[in-house]
Amino acid sequence: MAFEALLQTMTALNDIHESLLELGERKKQVLILGDIESLMQIVSKENKLVKQIGELDQQRIDAIGQFMIEKGYKPNPKVTVSDLTKIIFNVEDKKLLLGQQKRLLGTINKLREMNKLNQQLIEHSLAFVDYSLDLIAGPPEDEYRYQHPQSQTYGSKRPGLFDTRA
């Protein structure tokens, strides 16, 4: 039955999002410690999970389409789970679907918050690296900027080889 396939797909989506949440926690610790090697491994695992989410999302769309066909409706790939609850009349099925949806949305919201925190940590790390480089190399000098040879700096003339007023 397509409804069961949809529930299984949503459970799998939630499980993967929870795995991403766990990786986000580990990433936070790695960012704090500055362990680049571990960070690269985590990012690689995250990329694999994101690919799986894309595949599962396609399965979710297919399951919704199949369910709509079973109920006598024309399948539409833009139908969401919320839309689907409007055409489910069995109270138990509706509760199951809404429960899965609520669980998945809760996990996604936690993941968003974790990602915001990790993004802030990355920005702080980059700012620290920038600051450290400025301390080591010194601030950029004005002499490296292009200046038109005939322009005057702060109202003074550029000294020439000869003083023409003499």
DSSP file (Angstrom, degrees, kcal/mol; ACC not computed):
  #  RESIDUE AA STRUCTURE BP1 BP2  ACC     N-H-->O    O-->H-N    N-H-->O    O-->H-N    TCO  KAPPA ALPHA  PHI   PSI    X-CA   Y-CA   Z-CA
    1    1 A M     >        0   0    0      0, 0.0     4,-1.6     0, 0.0     3,-0.2   0.000 360.0 360.0 360.0 140.2    0.0    0.0    0.0
    2    2 A A  H  >  +     0   0    0      1,-0.2     4,-2.3     2,-0.2    65,-0.2   0.803 360.0  60.6 -66.9 -31.3    1.3    3.5   -0.9
    3    3 A F  H  > S+     0   0    0      2,-0.2     4,-2.2     1,-0.2    -1,-0.2   0.924 105.7  46.8 -64.7 -43.3    0.3    4.9    2.5
    4    4 A E  H  > S+     0   0    0      1,-0.2     4,-2.5     2,-0.2    -1,-0.2   0.888 110.9  52.6 -64.6 -38.9    2.6    2.5    4.3
    5    5 A A  H  X S+     0   0    0     -4,-1.6     4,-2.3     2,-0.2    -1,-0.2   0.886 108.6  51.0 -63.1 -38.3    5.4    3.3    1.8
    6    6 A L  H  X S+     0   0    0     -4,-2.3     4,-2.5     2,-0.2    -2,-0.2   0.923 110.4  48.3 -64.8 -44.6    4.9    7.0    2.5
    7    7 A L  H  X S+     0   0    0     -4,-2.2     4,-2.2     1,-0.2    -2,-0.2   0.908 112.2  49.1 -62.8 -41.8    5.1    6.4    6.3
    8    8 A Q  H  X S+     0   0    0     -4,-2.5     4,-2.4     2,-0.2    -1,-0.2   0.899 111.2  49.9 -64.0 -40.2    8.3    4.3    5.9
    9    9 A T  H  X S+     0   0    0     -4,-2.3     4,-2.5     2,-0.2    -2,-0.2   0.907 110.9  48.8 -65.1 -42.2    9.9    7.0    3.7
   10   10 A M  H  X S+     0   0    0     -4,-2.5     4,-2.2     2,-0.2    -1,-0.2   0.872 110.6  51.2 -67.0 -35.5    9.1    9.7    6.2
   11   11 A T  H  X S+     0   0    0     -4,-2.2     4,-2.4     2,-0.2    -2,-0.2   0.922 111.2  48.0 -64.4 -43.5   10.5    7.6    9.0
   12   12 A A  H  X S+     0   0    0     -4,-2.4     4,-2.3     2,-0.2    -2,-0.2   0.895 110.3  52.2 -64.4 -39.7   13.7    7.1    6.9
   13   13 A L  H  X S+     0   0    0     -4,-2.5     4,-2.3     1,-0.2    -1,-0.2   0.917 110.4  48.0 -61.3 -43.0   13.9   10.8    6.2
   14   14 A N  H  X S+     0   0    0     -4,-2.2     4,-2.4     2,-0.2    -2,-0.2   0.912 109.6  53.0 -64.4 -41.8   13.6   11.5    9.9
   15   15 A D  H  X S+     0   0    0     -4,-2.4     4,-2.0     1,-0.2    -2,-0.2   0.908 110.6  46.9 -60.9 -42.2   16.3    9.0   10.7
   16   16 A I  H  X S+     0   0    0     -4,-2.3     4,-2.3     2,-0.2    -1,-0.2   0.904 110.9  51.4 -67.9 -40.1   18.7   10.6    8.2
   17   17 A H  H  X S+     0   0    0     -4,-2.3     4,-2.0     1,-0.2    -1,-0.2   0.881 109.0  51.5 -64.0 -36.3   18.0   14.1    9.6
   18   18 A E  H  X S+     0   0    0     -4,-2.4     4,-2.2     2,-0.2    -1,-0.2   0.882 108.1  52.2 -65.7 -37.1   18.7   12.8   13.1
   19   19 A S  H  X S+     0   0    0     -4,-2.0     4,-2.4     2,-0.2    -2,-0.2   0.901 108.8  50.1 -63.4 -40.3   22.0   11.4   11.8
   20   20 A L  H  X S+     0   0    0     -4,-2.3     4,-2.3     2,-0.2    -2,-0.2   0.872 108.1  53.7 -64.2 -36.3   22.8   14.9   10.4
   21   21 A L  H  X S+     0   0    0     -4,-2.0     4,-1.8     2,-0.2    -2,-0.2   0.913 108.6  48.6 -64.6 -42.6   21.9   16.4   13.7
   22   22 A E  H  X S+     0   0    0     -4,-2.2     4,-2.2     1,-0.2    -2,-0.2   0.915 111.5  49.8 -62.5 -42.9   24.4   14.0   15.4
   23   23 A L  H  X S+     0   0    0     -4,-2.4     4,-2.8     1,-0.2    -2,-0.2   0.873 107.2  55.9 -62.8 -35.8   27.0   14.9   12.9
   24   24 A G  H  X S+     0   0    0     -4,-2.3     4,-2.1     2,-0.2    -1,-0.2   0.886 106.2  50.2 -63.2 -38.7   26.2   18.6   13.5
   25   25 A E  H  X S+     0   0    0     -4,-1.8     4,-1.7     2,-0.2    -2,-0.2   0.928 113.1  45.6 -63.7 -45.3   27.0   18.1   17.2
   26   26 A R  H  X S+     0   0    0     -4,-2.2     4,-2.4     1,-0.2    -2,-0.2   0.888 110.5  54.5 -64.9 -37.8   30.3   16.4   16.4
   27   27 A K  H  X S+     0   0    0     -4,-2.8     4,-2.8     1,-0.2    -1,-0.2   0.892 103.8  55.7 -63.1 -38.7   31.0   19.2   13.9
   28   28 A K  H  X S+     0   0    0     -4,-2.1     4,-2.1     1,-0.2    -1,-0.2   0.933 109.9  45.2 -58.7 -46.4   30.5   21.8   16.6
   29   29 A Q  H  X S+     0   0    0     -4,-1.7     4,-2.2     1,-0.2    -1,-0.2   0.896 113.0  50.6 -64.8 -40.3   33.1   20.1   18.8
   30   30 A V  H  X>S+     0   0    0     -4,-2.4     5,-1.8     1,-0.2     4,-1.8   0.887 109.8  50.6 -65.6 -39.3   35.5   19.7   15.9
   31   31 A L  H  <5S+     0   0    0     -4,-2.8    -1,-0.2     2,-0.2    -2,-0.2   0.899 109.7  50.2 -65.5 -39.8   35.1   23.4   15.0
   32   32 A I  H  <5S+     0   0    0     -4,-2.1    -2,-0.2    -5,-0.2    -1,-0.2   0.904 115.9  42.2 -64.1 -40.5   35.8   24.4   18.6
   33   33 A L  H  <5S-     0   0    0     -4,-2.2    -1,-0.2    -5,-0.1    -2,-0.2   0.714 106.3-128.9 -79.2 -20.6   39.0   22.2   18.7
   34   34 A G  T  <5 +     0   0    0     -4,-1.8     2,-1.2     1,-0.2    -3,-0.2   0.794  47.3 161.5  77.8  28.5   40.0   23.3   15.2
   35   35 A D     >< +     0   0    0     -5,-1.8     4,-1.9     1,-0.2    -1,-0.2  -0.693  13.6 179.3 -87.0  94.1   40.5   19.7   13.9
   36   36 A I  H  > S+     0   0    0     -2,-1.2     4,-2.4     1,-0.2    -1,-0.2   0.876  76.2  56.8 -66.1 -39.7   40.4   20.2   10.1
   37   37 A E  H  > S+     0   0    0      1,-0.2     4,-1.7     2,-0.2    -1,-0.2   0.937 110.9  42.9 -58.5 -49.0   40.9   16.5    9.4
   38   38 A S  H  > S+     0   0    0      1,-0.2     4,-2.4     2,-0.2    -1,-0.2   0.868 110.9  56.9 -65.7 -36.3   37.9   15.4   11.4
   39   39 A L  H  X S+     0   0    0     -4,-1.9     4,-2.5     1,-0.2    -1,-0.2   0.911 105.7  50.3 -61.2 -42.5   35.9   18.3    9.9
   40   40 A M  H  X S+     0   0    0     -4,-2.4     4,-2.0     1,-0.2    -1,-0.2   0.893 110.1  50.3 -63.8 -39.2   36.6   17.1    6.4
   41   41 A Q  H  X S+     0   0    0     -4,-1.7     4,-2.1     2,-0.2    -2,-0.2   0.909 111.2  48.6 -64.6 -41.8   35.4   13.6    7.3
   42   42 A I  H  X S+     0   0    0     -4,-2.4     4,-2.7     1,-0.2    -2,-0.2   0.916 110.0  51.1 -64.6 -43.2   32.2   14.9    8.8
   43   43 A V  H  X S+     0   0    0     -4,-2.5     4,-2.3     1,-0.2    -1,-0.2   0.889 108.9  52.2 -62.2 -38.7   31.5   17.1    5.8
   44   44 A S  H  X S+     0   0    0     -4,-2.0     4,-1.7     2,-0.2    -1,-0.2   0.921 110.8  46.8 -62.7 -44.2   32.0   14.0    3.5
   45   45 A K  H  X S+     0   0    0     -4,-2.1     4,-2.2     1,-0.2    -2,-0.2   0.897 110.7  53.2 -64.2 -40.0   29.5   12.0    5.6
   46   46 A E  H  X S+     0   0    0     -4,-2.7     4,-2.6     1,-0.2    -2,-0.2   0.907 105.8  53.3 -62.1 -41.2   27.1   14.9    5.5
   47   47 A N  H  X S+     0   0    0     -4,-2.3     4,-1.9     1,-0.2    -1,-0.2   0.894 108.5  49.8 -61.5 -40.1   27.3   15.1    1.7
   48   48 A K  H  X S+     0   0    0     -4,-1.7     4,-1.9     2,-0.2    -1,-0.2   0.912 112.0  48.0 -64.4 -42.0   26.4   11.4    1.5
   49   49 A L  H  X S+     0   0    0     -4,-2.2     4,-2.2     1,-0.2    -2,-0.2   0.878 108.9  53.2 -67.5 -37.1   23.4   11.8    3.8
   50   50 A V  H  X S+     0   0    0     -4,-2.6     4,-1.9     2,-0.2    -1,-0.2   0.887 107.6  51.9 -64.7 -37.6   22.2   14.8    1.9
   51   51 A K  H  X S+     0   0    0     -4,-1.9     4,-1.9     1,-0.2    -1,-0.2   0.909 109.1  50.3 -63.2 -41.4   22.3   12.7   -1.3
   52   52 A Q  H  X S+     0   0    0     -4,-1.9     4,-2.8     1,-0.2    -2,-0.2   0.872 106.4  55.5 -63.9 -36.7   20.2   10.1    0.5
   53   53 A I  H  X S+     0   0    0     -4,-2.2     4,-2.5     1,-0.2    -1,-0.2   0.911 105.8  51.9 -62.7 -41.1   17.7   12.7    1.5
   54   54 A G  H  X S+     0   0    0     -4,-1.9     4,-1.6     2,-0.2    -1,-0.2   0.912 111.4  46.7 -60.3 -42.5   17.3   13.7   -2.1
   55   55 A E  H  X S+     0   0    0     -4,-1.9     4,-1.9     1,-0.2    -2,-0.2   0.916 113.6  48.0 -66.1 -43.3   16.6   10.1   -3.1
   56   56 A L  H  X S+     0   0    0     -4,-2.8     4,-2.4     1,-0.2    -2,-0.2   0.854 107.4  56.0 -67.1 -33.9   14.2    9.6   -0.2
   57   57 A D  H  X S+     0   0    0     -4,-2.5     4,-2.2     2,-0.2    -1,-0.2   0.891 106.5  50.3 -65.3 -37.2   12.4   12.8   -1.1
   58   58 A Q  H  X S+     0   0    0     -4,-1.6     4,-2.4     2,-0.2    -1,-0.2   0.897 109.7  51.0 -65.5 -38.6   11.8   11.5   -4.6
   59   59 A Q  H  X S+     0   0    0     -4,-1.9     4,-2.7     2,-0.2    -2,-0.2   0.886 108.0  53.0 -63.6 -37.9   10.5    8.3   -3.0
   60   60 A R  H  X S+     0   0    0     -4,-2.4     4,-2.4     2,-0.2    -2,-0.2   0.921 109.5  48.2 -62.4 -44.0    8.1   10.4   -0.9
   61   61 A I  H  X S+     0   0    0     -4,-2.2     4,-2.3     1,-0.2    -2,-0.2   0.912 112.9  48.5 -62.8 -42.9    6.8   12.2   -4.0
   62   62 A D  H  X S+     0   0    0     -4,-2.4     4,-2.6     2,-0.2    -2,-0.2   0.903 111.2  50.0 -64.1 -41.1    6.3    8.9   -5.8
   63   63 A A  H  X S+     0   0    0     -4,-2.7     4,-2.5     2,-0.2    -2,-0.2   0.895 110.6  49.5 -66.2 -39.3    4.5    7.4   -2.7
   64   64 A I  H  X S+     0   0    0     -4,-2.4     4,-2.5     2,-0.2    -1,-0.2   0.927 111.8  49.3 -63.9 -43.4    2.2   10.4   -2.5
   65   65 A G  H  X S+     0   0    0     -4,-2.3     4,-2.1     1,-0.2    -2,-0.2   0.919 112.1  47.8 -60.9 -44.1    1.5   10.1   -6.3
   66   66 A Q  H  X S+     0   0    0     -4,-2.6     4,-2.3     1,-0.2    -1,-0.2   0.894 111.1  51.3 -64.6 -40.0    0.7    6.4   -5.9
   67   67 A F  H  X S+     0   0    0     -4,-2.5     4,-1.8     1,-0.2    -2,-0.2   0.911 109.1  50.6 -63.0 -42.5   -1.5    7.1   -2.9
   68   68 A M  H  <>S+     0   0    0     -4,-2.5     5,-3.3     1,-0.2     4,-0.4   0.890 109.3  50.8 -64.6 -38.1   -3.4    9.7   -4.8
   69   69 A I  H ><5S+     0   0    0     -4,-2.1     3,-1.3     3,-0.2    -1,-0.2   0.923 108.4  52.5 -62.8 -43.2   -3.9    7.3   -7.7
   70   70 A E  H 3<5S+     0   0    0     -4,-2.3    -1,-0.2     1,-0.3    -2,-0.2   0.841 110.3  48.3 -60.7 -33.4   -5.2    4.6   -5.3
   71   71 A K  T 3<5S-     0   0    0     -4,-1.8    -1,-0.3    -5,-0.1    -2,-0.2   0.450 123.2-105.1 -88.2  -0.5   -7.7    7.2   -3.9
   72   72 A G  T < 5S+     0   0    0     -3,-1.3     2,-0.3    -4,-0.4    -3,-0.2   0.655  78.2 127.1  90.0  15.4   -8.9    8.1   -7.4
   73   73 A Y      < -     0   0    0     -5,-3.3    -1,-0.3    -6,-0.2    -2,-0.1  -0.679  67.5-102.7-102.6 159.3   -7.1   11.5   -7.7
   74   74 A K        -     0   0    0     -2,-0.3     2,-0.1    -3,-0.1    -5,-0.0  -0.679  44.5-114.1 -78.3 128.1   -4.8   12.7  -10.4
   75   75 A P        -     0   0    0      0, 0.0   -10,-0.1     0, 0.0    -1,-0.1  -0.381  34.6-175.6 -67.4 140.5   -1.2   12.6   -9.1
   76   76 A N    >   -     0   0    0    -15,-0.1     3,-1.7    -2,-0.1    -8,-0.1  -0.979  23.8-149.0-138.1 121.1    0.6   15.9   -8.7
   77   77 A P  T 3  S+     0   0    0      0, 0.0    -1,-0.1     0, 0.0   -13,-0.1   0.638  96.5  62.8 -67.3 -10.9    4.2   16.1   -7.7
   78   78 A K  T 3  S+     0   0    0      2,-0.1     2,-0.3   -17,-0.0   -17,-0.0   0.456  73.8 114.3 -92.6  -0.4    3.6   19.4   -5.8
   79   79 A V    <   -     0   0    0     -3,-1.7     2,-0.1   -18,-0.1   -15,-0.1  -0.554  54.1-155.2 -72.5 129.0    1.2   17.8   -3.3
   80   80 A T     >  -     0   0    0     -2,-0.3     4,-2.0     1,-0.1     5,-0.1  -0.440  30.8-103.1 -97.2 174.0    2.7   18.0    0.2
   81   81 A V  H  > S+     0   0    0      2,-0.2     4,-1.7     1,-0.2    -1,-0.1   0.885 123.7  55.2 -64.2 -38.3    2.0   15.9    3.2
   82   82 A S  H  > S+     0   0    0      1,-0.2     4,-0.5     2,-0.2    -1,-0.2   0.907 108.4  48.0 -60.9 -41.7   -0.2   18.7    4.6
   83   83 A D  H >4 S+     0   0    0      1,-0.2     3,-1.1     2,-0.2     4,-0.4   0.887 108.3  56.0 -63.6 -38.1   -2.2   18.6    1.4
   84   84 A L  H >X S+     0   0    0     -4,-2.0     3,-1.3     1,-0.3     4,-0.5   0.834  96.2  63.2 -65.8 -33.2   -2.5   14.9    1.7
   85   85 A T  H 3< S+     0   0    0     -4,-1.7     3,-0.4     1,-0.3    -1,-0.3   0.739  94.2  64.1 -65.2 -20.1   -4.0   15.0    5.2
   86   86 A K  T << S+     0   0    0     -3,-1.1    -1,-0.3    -4,-0.5    -2,-0.2   0.729 105.9  42.2 -75.0 -21.3   -7.0   16.8    3.7
   87   87 A I  T <4 S+     0   0    0     -3,-1.3     2,-0.6    -4,-0.4    -1,-0.2   0.410  92.7  94.6-106.6   2.9   -8.0   13.9    1.6
   88   88 A I     <  +     0   0    0     -4,-0.5     6,-0.0    -3,-0.4     0, 0.0  -0.845  44.5 175.5 -94.4 122.7   -7.4   11.2    4.2
   89   89 A F        +     0   0    0     -2,-0.6     2,-0.5     5,-0.0    -1,-0.1   0.624  49.7  98.2-103.1 -16.6  -10.6   10.4    6.1
   90   90 A N     >  -     0   0    0      1,-0.2     4,-2.4     2,-0.0     5,-0.2  -0.644  65.6-149.7 -75.0 121.3   -9.4    7.5    8.3
   91   91 A V  H  > S+     0   0    0     -2,-0.5     4,-2.4     1,-0.2     5,-0.2   0.880  93.5  50.0 -63.1 -41.3   -8.7    9.1   11.6
   92   92 A E  H  > S+     0   0    0      2,-0.2     4,-2.6     1,-0.2    -1,-0.2   0.922 111.9  47.5 -64.9 -44.4   -5.9    6.6   12.6
   93   93 A D  H  > S+     0   0    0      1,-0.2     4,-2.6     2,-0.2     5,-0.2   0.910 111.8  50.6 -63.1 -41.2   -4.1    7.1    9.2
   94   94 A K  H  X S+     0   0    0     -4,-2.4     4,-2.7     2,-0.2     5,-0.2   0.913 110.8  49.1 -63.3 -42.1   -4.4   10.9    9.5
   95   95 A K  H  X S+     0   0    0     -4,-2.4     4,-2.5     2,-0.2    -2,-0.2   0.919 111.5  49.6 -62.8 -43.9   -2.9   10.7   13.1
   96   96 A L  H  X S+     0   0    0     -4,-2.6     4,-2.3     2,-0.2    -2,-0.2   0.935 113.9  44.8 -59.6 -47.2    0.0    8.5   11.9
   97   97 A L  H  X S+     0   0    0     -4,-2.6     4,-2.5     1,-0.2    -2,-0.2   0.921 114.4  47.5 -66.1 -44.8    0.8   10.8    9.0
   98   98 A L  H  X S+     0   0    0     -4,-2.7     4,-2.6    -5,-0.2    -1,-0.2   0.867 111.2  52.8 -65.3 -35.3    0.5   14.0   11.1
   99   99 A G  H  X S+     0   0    0     -4,-2.5     4,-2.3    -5,-0.2    -2,-0.2   0.917 110.8  46.1 -64.4 -43.8    2.7   12.4   13.8
  100  100 A Q  H  X S+     0   0    0     -4,-2.3     4,-2.5     2,-0.2    -2,-0.2   0.903 113.4  50.0 -64.9 -40.6    5.4   11.5   11.3
  101  101 A Q  H  X S+     0   0    0     -4,-2.5     4,-2.7     2,-0.2     5,-0.2   0.926 111.3  48.2 -63.6 -44.4    5.2   15.0    9.8
  102  102 A K  H  X S+     0   0    0     -4,-2.6     4,-2.2     2,-0.2    -2,-0.2   0.904 112.4  49.2 -63.5 -42.0    5.5   16.7   13.2
  103  103 A R  H  X S+     0   0    0     -4,-2.3     4,-2.1     2,-0.2    -1,-0.2   0.928 113.0  46.7 -62.5 -46.0    8.5   14.5   14.2
  104  104 A L  H  X S+     0   0    0     -4,-2.5     4,-2.5     1,-0.2    -2,-0.2   0.916 112.5  49.1 -64.3 -44.1   10.3   15.2   10.9
  105  105 A L  H  X S+     0   0    0     -4,-2.7     4,-2.3     1,-0.2    -1,-0.2   0.877 109.8  52.7 -64.4 -36.7    9.6   18.9   11.1
  106  106 A G  H  X S+     0   0    0     -4,-2.2     4,-2.1    -5,-0.2    -1,-0.2   0.917 110.8  46.6 -63.1 -43.5   10.9   19.0   14.7
  107  107 A T  H  X S+     0   0    0     -4,-2.1     4,-2.3     2,-0.2    -2,-0.2   0.899 111.7  51.3 -65.3 -40.7   14.1   17.3   13.7
  108  108 A I  H  X S+     0   0    0     -4,-2.5     4,-2.2     1,-0.2    -2,-0.2   0.901 109.2  50.5 -64.2 -40.7   14.6   19.6   10.7
  109  109 A N  H  X S+     0   0    0     -4,-2.3     4,-2.0     2,-0.2    -1,-0.2   0.904 110.1  49.4 -65.1 -40.5   14.1   22.7   13.0
  110  110 A K  H  X S+     0   0    0     -4,-2.1     4,-2.3     1,-0.2    -1,-0.2   0.907 110.7  51.4 -61.6 -40.9   16.7   21.3   15.4
  111  111 A L  H  X S+     0   0    0     -4,-2.3     4,-2.6     1,-0.2    -2,-0.2   0.885 106.9  53.3 -64.5 -39.1   19.0   20.8   12.5
  112  112 A R  H  X S+     0   0    0     -4,-2.2     4,-2.2     2,-0.2    -1,-0.2   0.926 109.9  47.7 -60.4 -45.0   18.5   24.3   11.3
  113  113 A E  H  X S+     0   0    0     -4,-2.0     4,-2.2     1,-0.2    -2,-0.2   0.905 111.8  50.0 -63.5 -41.4   19.5   25.7   14.7
  114  114 A M  H  X S+     0   0    0     -4,-2.3     4,-2.6     1,-0.2    -1,-0.2   0.910 110.2  50.5 -63.2 -41.8   22.5   23.5   14.9
  115  115 A N  H  X S+     0   0    0     -4,-2.6     4,-2.4     2,-0.2    -1,-0.2   0.876 108.3  52.4 -65.5 -37.2   23.6   24.6   11.4
  116  116 A K  H  X S+     0   0    0     -4,-2.2     4,-2.1     2,-0.2    -1,-0.2   0.929 111.0  47.4 -62.4 -44.6   23.2   28.3   12.4
  117  117 A L  H  X S+     0   0    0     -4,-2.2     4,-2.2     1,-0.2    -2,-0.2   0.929 112.9  47.9 -62.6 -45.6   25.4   27.7   15.4
  118  118 A N  H  X S+     0   0    0     -4,-2.6     4,-2.3     1,-0.2    -1,-0.2   0.868 109.3  54.0 -64.4 -35.9   28.0   25.9   13.4
  119  119 A Q  H  X S+     0   0    0     -4,-2.4     4,-2.4     2,-0.2    -1,-0.2   0.906 108.5  49.3 -64.4 -40.5   27.9   28.7   10.8
  120  120 A Q  H  X S+     0   0    0     -4,-2.1     4,-2.4     2,-0.2    -2,-0.2   0.899 109.7  51.7 -64.5 -40.0   28.6   31.2   13.5
  121  121 A L  H  X S+     0   0    0     -4,-2.2     4,-2.3     2,-0.2    -2,-0.2   0.906 110.3  48.8 -62.7 -40.9   31.5   29.1   14.8
  122  122 A I  H  X S+     0   0    0     -4,-2.3     4,-2.6     2,-0.2    -2,-0.2   0.917 110.8  50.1 -64.5 -43.3   33.0   29.0   11.3
  123  123 A E  H  X S+     0   0    0     -4,-2.4     4,-2.3     1,-0.2    -2,-0.2   0.898 111.3  48.9 -63.0 -39.6   32.6   32.7   10.8
  124  124 A H  H  X S+     0   0    0     -4,-2.4     4,-2.3     2,-0.2    -1,-0.2   0.898 110.6  51.1 -65.7 -39.9   34.3   33.3   14.2
  125  125 A S  H  X S+     0   0    0     -4,-2.3     4,-2.4     2,-0.2    -2,-0.2   0.916 110.9  48.1 -63.5 -42.5   37.1   31.0   13.2
  126  126 A L  H  X S+     0   0    0     -4,-2.6     4,-2.6     2,-0.2    -2,-0.2   0.892 110.3  51.5 -65.2 -39.3   37.6   32.8    9.9
  127  127 A A  H  X S+     0   0    0     -4,-2.3     4,-2.5     2,-0.2    -1,-0.2   0.898 110.3  49.5 -63.9 -39.2   37.7   36.1   11.6
  128  128 A F  H  X S+     0   0    0     -4,-2.3     4,-2.8     2,-0.2    -2,-0.2   0.911 110.5  49.6 -65.9 -41.6   40.3   34.8   14.0
  129  129 A V  H  X S+     0   0    0     -4,-2.4     4,-2.6     2,-0.2    -2,-0.2   0.927 111.5  49.5 -62.6 -44.1   42.4   33.5   11.1
  130  130 A D  H  X S+     0   0    0     -4,-2.6     4,-2.2     2,-0.2    -2,-0.2   0.929 112.2  47.8 -57.9 -46.8   42.1   36.9    9.4
  131  131 A Y  H  X S+     0   0    0     -4,-2.5     4,-2.1     1,-0.2    -2,-0.2   0.919 111.7  50.2 -61.2 -44.8   43.1   38.7   12.6
  132  132 A S  H  X S+     0   0    0     -4,-2.8     4,-2.1     1,-0.2    -1,-0.2   0.905 110.0  50.0 -62.5 -41.9   46.1   36.3   13.1
  133  133 A L  H  X S+     0   0    0     -4,-2.6     4,-3.2     1,-0.2     5,-0.5   0.886 109.0  52.2 -64.3 -38.3   47.3   36.9    9.5
  134  134 A D  H  X S+     0   0    0     -4,-2.2     4,-1.7     1,-0.2    -1,-0.2   0.879 109.5  50.0 -64.7 -36.9   47.1   40.6   10.0
  135  135 A L  H  < S+     0   0    0     -4,-2.1    -2,-0.2     2,-0.2    -1,-0.2   0.899 117.3  40.0 -66.9 -39.8   49.2   40.3   13.2
  136  136 A I  H  < S+     0   0    0     -4,-2.1    -2,-0.2    -5,-0.2    -3,-0.2   0.951 129.5  26.9 -74.6 -50.4   51.8   38.3   11.4
  137  137 A A  H  < S-     0   0    0     -4,-3.2    -3,-0.2    -5,-0.2    -2,-0.2   0.670 106.4-127.0 -89.3 -18.2   51.9   40.1    8.0
  138  138 A G     <  -     0   0    0     -4,-1.7    -1,-0.1    -5,-0.5    -3,-0.1  -0.007  40.6 -54.4  85.9 160.5   50.8   43.5    9.2
  139  139 A P  S    S-     0   0    0      0, 0.0     2,-0.0     0, 0.0    -5,-0.0  -0.329  71.7 -85.3 -69.4 155.3   48.0   45.5    7.8
  140  140 A P        -     0   0    0      0, 0.0     2,-0.2     0, 0.0    -2,-0.1  -0.361  48.8-123.9 -61.8 138.2   48.0   46.2    4.1
  141  141 A E    >   -     0   0    0      1,-0.1     3,-1.1    -3,-0.1     4,-0.2  -0.540   4.2-131.9 -85.7 149.2   50.1   49.2    3.3
  142  142 A D  G >  S+     0   0    0      1,-0.2     3,-1.9    -2,-0.2    -1,-0.1   0.774 100.0  73.7 -67.9 -25.9   48.8   52.2    1.4
  143  143 A E  G 3  S+     0   0    0      1,-0.3    -1,-0.2     3,-0.0     4,-0.1   0.669  87.2  62.6 -67.2 -14.2   51.8   52.2   -0.9
  144  144 A Y  G <  S+     0   0    0     -3,-1.1    -1,-0.3     2,-0.1     2,-0.2   0.574  85.3  93.1 -86.9  -7.9   50.5   49.2   -2.7
  145  145 A R  S <  S-     0   0    0     -3,-1.9     2,-0.3    -4,-0.2    -3,-0.0  -0.592  86.4-107.4 -83.6 147.2   47.4   51.0   -3.9
  146  146 A Y        -     0   0    0     -2,-0.2     2,-0.4     3,-0.0    -1,-0.1  -0.533  38.5-177.0 -72.4 135.5   47.5   52.6   -7.2
  147  147 A Q        -     0   0    0     -2,-0.3    -4,-0.0    -4,-0.1     0, 0.0  -0.995  32.7-111.9-135.4 129.5   47.6   56.4   -7.1
  148  148 A H    >   -     0   0    0     -2,-0.4     3,-1.8     1,-0.1    -2,-0.0  -0.377  27.2-129.7 -60.4 132.3   47.5   58.6  -10.1
  149  149 A P  T 3  S+     0   0    0      0, 0.0    -1,-0.1     0, 0.0     9,-0.1   0.774 104.6  45.6 -59.5 -27.9   50.9   60.2  -10.5
  150  150 A Q  T 3  S+     0   0    0      2,-0.1     2,-0.2     7,-0.1    -2,-0.1   0.427  88.0 107.9 -97.8   2.4   49.4   63.7  -10.8
  151  151 A S    <   -     0   0    0     -3,-1.8     2,-0.4     1,-0.0     7,-0.1  -0.513  67.9-127.1 -79.3 151.0   46.9   63.5   -8.0
  152  152 A Q        -     0   0    0     -2,-0.2     2,-0.6     5,-0.1     3,-0.2  -0.790  12.3-141.7 -99.7 139.3   47.7   65.4   -4.8
  153  153 A T  B >  S-A  156   0A   0      3,-1.0     3,-1.9    -2,-0.4    -2,-0.0  -0.893  78.4 -22.4-103.1 119.5   47.7   63.8   -1.5
  154  154 A Y  T 3  S-     0   0    0     -2,-0.6    -1,-0.2     1,-0.3     3,-0.1   0.821 120.9 -59.7  52.1  38.0   46.2   65.8    1.4
  155  155 A G  T 3  S+     0   0    0      1,-0.2     2,-0.3    -3,-0.2    -1,-0.3   0.418 109.3 116.4  78.5  -1.6   46.8   69.1   -0.5
  156  156 A S  B <   -A  153   0A   0     -3,-1.9    -3,-1.0     1,-0.0    -1,-0.2  -0.778  63.8-121.9-101.7 147.4   50.5   68.7   -0.8
  157  157 A K        -     0   0    0     -2,-0.3    -5,-0.1    -5,-0.2    -7,-0.1  -0.543  29.8-106.3 -82.4 149.9   52.3   68.4   -4.1
  158  158 A R        -     0   0    0     -2,-0.2     2,-0.1    -9,-0.1    -1,-0.1  -0.602  42.9-109.6 -71.8 129.3   54.5   65.5   -4.8
  159  159 A P        -     0   0    0      0, 0.0     2,-0.1     0, 0.0    -1,-0.1  -0.412  37.8-156.3 -66.8 132.9   58.1   66.5   -4.6
  160  160 A G        -     0   0    0      2,-0.2     3,-0.1    -2,-0.1    -3,-0.0  -0.298  30.9 -99.3 -96.9-176.0   59.8   66.6   -8.0
  161  161 A L  S    S+     0   0    0      1,-0.1     2,-0.4    -2,-0.1    -1,-0.1   0.867 107.3  31.9 -73.6 -36.1   63.4   66.3   -9.0
  162  162 A F  S    S-     0   0    0      3,-0.0     2,-0.9     0, 0.0    -2,-0.2  -0.927  77.5-127.7-123.2 147.3   63.7   70.1   -9.4
  163  163 A D    >   -     0   0    0     -2,-0.4     3,-1.0     1,-0.1    -2,-0.0  -0.845  21.4-167.0 -91.0 110.5   62.1   73.0   -7.6
  164  164 A T  T 3  S+     0   0    0     -2,-0.9    -1,-0.1     1,-0.2     0, 0.0   0.610  78.6  68.3 -77.3 -12.1   60.7   75.1  -10.5
  165  165 A R  T 3         0   0    0      1,-0.2    -1,-0.2    -3,-0.0    -2,-0.0   0.647 360.0 360.0 -81.2 -13.8   60.0   78.1   -8.3
  166  166 A A    <         0   0    0     -3,-1.0    -1,-0.2     0, 0.0    -2,-0.1   0.481 360.0 360.0 -79.3 360.0   63.7   78.8   -7.6
